[in-house]
Amino acid sequence: MADQSTIDAINKLLEESPNRNFAESVDLAINLKNLDLSKPHNRVDKEISLPHGLGKSRNVCVFAKGEVGLKAKDAGAKYVFSDEDIDDLASDKKRAKSLAKECDLFIAEAQYMPTIGKALGTVLGPRGKMPTPLTPNKDVSELIKSAQNTVHVRSKDNPSFHVSVGQKNEDPDKLADNIDAVISGVENSLEKGRQNLRSVYVTTTMGSSVKVV
């Protein structure tokens, strides 16, 4: 159960936001304080599982072949590339950048990770989209399923950053649960927890914002 203050904030936001002819995203604007973000260990960079997902499907790209590649496709991967495709993508930077923009998450069989790092690291790395390694003990189907409920929260060296927590047409209580999950995850990654949070606002794509923290 989400904190009552979070529930009140999301209800206020939804009441104040006019209806649109498309499904608006609900995002958090997170602002940090008292941290030297020039030092990487002070930055937020983690995957956080949302209790109720994002309310929309996420595009997943998988680097695999054979049976693993077939399982990835069956599990709903948007793209499945073999190791032979890596060099082709590396030689077509425009396509690689388009892929990085289109896909929310990348997964790769562990043996391809060094090659991907060399060939596509300059495209995927700065965007926080280096693949999650698929080791022999992991099921690609489960990773893809998990990706639908996970957001990548990343501050880089900026004390202010955004992360999506769902869609405006979702149940307010579920959105509140997602918000609290993200705030808790961010706090746990900060040196002094909530003391390093200046503020957190919840907002819709084209609406106003309401303070949560």
N, C-alpha and C positions, 0 to 999 in steps of 0.2 A: 504494500500500500504506500503510495506516494505521500510526501509531507503535505499537510493541508495548505501551507503557503504556496507550494507548487501548483496544487489543484486550483487554488484561487487565481493564481497568475494566468494559467492557461485558459480558464473560464473567462476571465476578463479580456484576454487577447481575442478569443473567438467571438465574444459579444461585440467588441469594438471593430472587428475586421469585416468589411463589406463582402458580400458574396461575389465571387468572380466566376467567369465561364470556363475555368480550368481548375484543376486540383493544385492548390498552393502548397508549397513546402513549409513546414514549421521548423525553424532553425533556432539554435542558441548562439548568441554573441557572447563570448567569454573573454574577460579582460583580467590579466594577471598583474601582480604588483610585487615589488621587493625581490625581484629575481634578475640576475645577470644572464640574459638570454643569449649573450655572445658565447656562453659556455654551453656546449651541447647537452651536458648532463642536467641542466636546469630546464630544458625544453620538454614540452609535452609531445609525445610521439607514441601512440598506442592504439590498439584495436579494442573497442568496447562493444560488448554484446548488448543489444537492446531487447528488453523483455518481450516487446510486441512487434519487433521489426520496424521497417521504414514505411510500410504501407504501399510499397511499390517494389517491382523486381529490380535487381541490380545486374549490370552486365559483367560477366566473369570471363576472362580469357585464360586458357590453359595451354601450357606447353607440355605436350605428352604425345605418345604414339602407341600403336597397338591396342591392347585391351583397355589400358588406362585412358587413352584418347577416346575410345568408344564409350566408356562409362561416363566420361566428362560430358560428352555430347548428349547422352541420354539424360544426364542429371540437369541439363539446361544451360550448359556453358554457351556463351554467345559465340566464341571463337575457340577452335582447337588447332594449335599449330604443332608441327613436328619439329625435331631439331634441325631439319633441312630448311625450314622456313625462317630460322633465326637470322641467317646471313642475308636473306632476301629483305627482311624488315630493316636490318642494319644499313643496307645500301639504299633504302628508300626512306629517308628521314621524315619526309612529309607524311607518308603512310604511318610510320611509327608514332609520330606525334598525334596523328588523328586517332590511332588506336588507344594511345595513352589517355586521351581526352574522353573517348567514348566508353572505355571500360573502367569500372569501379574497383575491380580487384584482379590481380594476376596470380596464377598458381603455376608452378613448374616442377616437373620431376627433378629430384635433387641433383641428378647427374648433369642437368642442363644449366644449373645455376651459374657456374663459372663462365660458361659461354655467353649466357644472357648478360651477365655483369659487364663483360668486355664489349659485347656488341650493342647492347641497348641500355647500359647503365646511365649514360649521359641523358637519355630521354626519360627513362622511368624513375631514376634516382631522385632528381630534383622535385618530381611530382609526388614523391612518397609512394610510388607504385611498384617498387621492386617486388618480384613474385614471392609468395609464400612457398617455401620448399615443401614438396610432396615426398616425404620419406616413405620407405616400404611399409611402415607400420600404420600409415594413415590411409583413409579411404577418400578418394577424390570426390565421390558423391557427397559424403558428409561435409567435406570442406566447402563445397559449393553451396550446400544447404545452409551451413553456418554463415556463409558470406551474406546471405539475404537478411540476416539479423544483426550484422556487425557494421560499425562505422569506424573509420580511421580518424582519430582526433590528433591534429598536428599543429603545433604553434609556430614551428620554425623559430626565427629570432624575433618574432613580432609578439608583443604582449596581448594583442587583440586578434582573435580568430573565430571562425564560425564552424558549426557542425550541424548537419540535419538530424532531426529526431523523429520525423514522421511527416504525415500529410494532414492538411487542415480538416479533411473529412473523416478523420479517425475519431474514435471515442476519446473524449477529453481525459478520462482517467488513465487510459492507456498511454496517451501522450505524456501525462504527468509522470507515469512510471518510467518512461524512456528518458525524460529530462533528468529525473533523480539518478538514474543509472549513469548518465554521462557526467553529471556533476560529481558523483561519488568517485567515478573512475579517474577524473581529472584531479580531484583532491588527493587521491591515493598516490598519484605520480608526482605530486609537488612536495618539496622539502618540508614545508610547514603547513601542508594541507590547506584548509580554508583560509588561513591567514595570508596565503599567497594569492587569493582570489580578490580582485578589486570589485568585480561585479559580474553578474550573469543576467542577460536579458533574453526573453523569448520573443520571437518575431515571426511573421508570415512573409512570404515572398514580396508582396506588395502592400503589406499592412503596417500598422504601428508596432511598437515594441513595449513589453511590460517587464519590469524588473522582477527577477526571481531571487537573486542573492545580492 
